[in-house]
Amino acid sequence: MSRSAAELAHRLAREAEAVCRHYLSNGRRQGRYWLVGDVQNTPGRSLFVRLTGPDVGRGAAGKWTEYVALRVMLRICDWGLSHRRLTACTQHNVSALRGIW
């Protein structure tokens, strides 16, 4: 990442709540996170943006997670395991998720 892009990312992370209030206005603060439906600002609770934390690394402010994708992948993997029909892609995802189960 170029120096100016990295600097911009750090500045946005330091102001994560203000950025979320402006661009994800259908969400709300809950503890250390901003919750909203998705990046299109849909109301909901699937997208979590961390509002506080270190500037970089694990737990950094500004990091976000979309939980709908994880839930859908888990359902597909569960179906594949119950029907013993795992594609190569699903096998890869199951092995990546072993630590979660």
N, C-alpha and C positions, 0 to 999 in steps of 0.2 A: 504494500500500500504506500502511495506517495506520502510525503511528509504533510502536505496540506490536507489530504484526505484523512489521514490519521488524526491530525489536529482537529478537524471538523468532527470526526467521530467522537473524540474525547469531550469536546465542547457540548455536543448533543447529549452524550451520556450524563454529563454533570447536570444538565437541565432536562432530564428524562421526563419528569412529571409535567413540566410546561409544554414539552413537545407532545406528550400524550394528550394533554388537555386540549391542545390546538388541533392536532391531526386525528385523534381518536376520541372525539368529544362525546360519543355515545357510550363510552366506558366510564369506569369509576375506580377510585383508589380503594384498595382493600389491603391494609397492612403495608407491606413493602412492595406491593405490586399494583399495576394498573391492569384491570380486567376489561376486555371488550370481545366482541364476537370474532372479528378477523381484521385483517389489514385494510379492508374496504370500509371500516368503521361501522360494521353491522353490530347492533346491540347483542350482547351475549356474554359468555364467560369462557370462551375457548382459547383466546390469545392472552398470554400473561407477559407483561413487560416489567422487568425488575427496575425499581425506581432508585434504590440505594445499593451501595456496594463499592468495591474497589474500582479503580479506573480501568484495569485490565485483568484478564484471567478469569478463573472460576468465580462465579457469583458477581460478575461485574455489572454495574448499573447500565441500563440500556439494553441488556440482553433480553431476548424474547423467545417464547416457546408457544407453538400452536399445538394444543392438545387434541384437536379433532383428528389430525393425521395419525397420531399415535393410537387413538382409540380404534380408528378404522383398520389400521394395520393389525392390531391385536385381534380384532374380530375375524379378519381374513385368516390369520394364522390359526386361531382357535378352530375355525371351520375346516381349514386344511388338515389340522391334526386330528379332528374328530372324524373326518372322512378319509383319512390316510391318502390325501391327494395334495402333495406338496410340489409346487413347481420349483424350478431352480431359484427364482426370485424369492418365493416364499421361504424356501429353505435358508437362503441367505438372511432374510429378515428374522426368522425364528432364531438362528444362531446368534444374531446381533442382540436379540432381546432376552436371551437366556438369563442374564443377570437381573432382569426386572422380574421375571417369574420366580 
